Amino acid sequence: MNAHTTGVARGERAPAPASQVRIRPAYDANASGPSVVNMWQRGVPVDEKLWTPSVIALLVVAAVGIVLAIYRLTGNLGSVSGMTDVYAWGVWKTFNVMTLTALGTGGLSIGAAAWIFGRKDFHVVMRTALVMSLMFYLTGLLALGIDVGRPWNFYHVLMPWKWNVHSSLLEVAVCMPLYATLFLALENLPMLGERLWYYGSNETRARLTALRRPFRGAYPFLIAGAYMLPAMHQSSLGALLLLAGPKVHPLWQTPALPLLYLMQAGICGFGFTIVTLMTSCLVWQRPLDLKVIGALGDWMSRLILVWLGVRFVDLYVRGEVGRVFTFDRYSTLFLIENAMVFVPAVILRSRKFARTPRIVFNMAVMTCIGGMAYRFIPTTVSYDPGHQFSYFPALPELLVMLGLIALAIVGFNLAAKLFAVLPAPFDSWVEAVEWLEVERHQAEAKSHGNAAHD
């Protein structure tokens, strides 16, 4: 995997020589090399300051959203949102939960490709996908708590005897928090262990070594749960719309929604992992492994074509194909939404285009927008409880939504700088490992020297 370039949005930029790729974290003023290196997934922290103007600006947006969310919990829902008894779902659920969690399924889609289908080359981007998934799921849980209105009662989910087994949201309420706070959190735990290992005392290292064996023994079960739970709740989000019946337009309302929602989540997982990797390399001027990016694009395009096939077969079986070409508002939305995933799928089948960074980036962005549209349109735009009713989010509602998104971006930003999240080019990674080995031998020699002196 030697193909790499820094020109992620502009394909014409030349690759950065490995000797110029510095991986010294700016937040450690005394360091002369990398503070943490991931030995298996080629991860190296970003060489940038923790608190930049852009991060501070995002924190301000997040703070505004959090303050409004707290205010929402102290007052009535109507004062901060455009929701009504008819439109009981606002953007906190339809966008922050149903839409953005689809972008956060990179851990599921990339993990399934790597572990189940044997794509070992995808392991180098697994940590990026997992951190991204954790950020979106945690902020999605916050949005769910704000939307529910009484998050202090959420502990009832831990008491099966209090479950409402007739609720269609029960599976989401169980699977989503369990996946985010247990399985996804444990999958991200190794990067914290690495940092503790490099910065901790000998006692800390001994404890981490003792934990390694039981953690490895439990890891296969963690992987199984990490695939089962998001698959269950992503399909359940689709099944939730079945309750709306004819209120959702027939172009979207179908018994196949659970399958289509799950498949679309996988597509968004691949797409947003590509976008995250390439944006990170552009912003932080890091070299990029185009071979892996191209492989991710190939898997994404194949899954899109399968998803489109399932969707149109479903329309044919239900006798709704004619609605596609009525060219009314719903037909136009349907065609645009499908074109935004079909065009990238076709273009990325070309080996020439799949190796052009700018095209891959643009097609991944288009795919993510198309995937989000598929999640958002049936819950909000094509949802019609009656012509006399309408919904548009209030300003505080939008600010809370943007604040949660900003919080997720800040979380990923800090994780990439503090931990070995983003993969480095092979030659830069080797350089980092060699530096750490020298540093470790010097530290051991110094320690032995002090002991002899004592």
Steps between C-alpha positions, in 0.01 A plus 500: 500500500745761380268719295443820691454870437406812689278635223170358614273768360740616234645202321777707347697547821824303528563241773683618809835325551506273802785699650276808505207324666549598860298314758619680813191611694504877550324468836812340651756776498782275622446226243728447204302215348160332517343451841283203401520255211252225418705197400229311313285764331785739413344774710691818588358811674452824305782751538282800592413710804201381698319834518489675165264784404280260305471262797414789732235623254346154489503486879307827511237355265485185713467705820208698356328174406558346842370808684184499286462126559516554877247781468275267300503252789384769742207626293240383254590354163302751296713793614818366337375290208254492213365161602129446558272211594482417129873543431630337816840428342731794441852528363654375824363156422460505121844655437724455806381145571356345183721679245837562664526156659500367143819700440633354824474137390855492368593275791237250386556514124881522502520246782279250316711536186824458697404219738227307321604540135874491567597847373807528720608822326198673657644452849712814451184715490302308762598730783395809303161338433458396864577844644268662247225251592546566871467877453180478295339242725575687821362826362205305360429371850512857631252604231277209595504609864414857405222380272351268763498785748557303821844343462520440876250219446719334240640263763175303461658339197720308746190345657340247263196465725418865425533470120206588281518194276235650272714803415662505158781712647593239762759328283660833409494607866680180603738440209624853435616588856641150555696514175635851558587482870625141516602334176605808303670650804696178560603486135650846544668408829832378347595851387467619861707203614775596255524850639508372857772255399726767348441759771433281803727361767635148513215412734246626245665295228492191716126544557438551128700185426288304747181627335615413150428127516140517634424786261620296204296206621186712514566680171323247271184546706541878484527480122185287478304744718642797313352361176171367632382803700545774235352271234196447722439862583572633149240262359265593785520867400365394162231286659396800708374676188267210424282625787435822308321303230357719220639816661831413330494522119484158323837560329657465845243305700569129454528181710860486376594811701695308770724339237534819295586707808766252608657484155495878464672530837780280366532720193518815713756331725736441207431843352553701814814307593645606163389860557646502852834357391541729202383812681738426787790460260408825323458705818806362677715452187557132561587253224217275387495131409304510175507123464286454811277797410441350156411163654249668734347678201475170314311335786275803534411501130422127500273533802321797341420300188363213709294744709354667191415159358314401818317833508376490141405133521295593806330781305422259217357235733281760672387644167631848578749545214260735321523752784871541428423677170209724598754785546306659783680623813542152647608342172761773450637452851511124445691532172749752639558291811570185297714685245725621781598142579471347151738746334783438753445124475544507120792743499696310765476182292760664272855425616620832362246704696542284810868601510434874469480653851274790410245275328500242781449774758216666308326167435524403867352836604218458247430150629479622860258778401287251306502259794403773745220606265364145497489506881367854536241529220252230616511618862459870426451608138275223363328447833145634455255473793264741323522803271392731782808411706862596443830490687813711483765491776522805726829688535584353846428155357746560216764638736479193721532279192807694377647503850491121520663472157772745608555296816555185293751677275692638800508154656650344188743791463637459852514121472705525179750728674527311827485141376626291208174522303591596143721263299842619387683404178709188544838674484396769750360235730829306489684822582273555801545146628881523469501830689295351782730199526802729538314711756401190696856363509627839622235511772588146612872581506431812704283301740770234547759772552295663773447164668874429499570843641252443783 
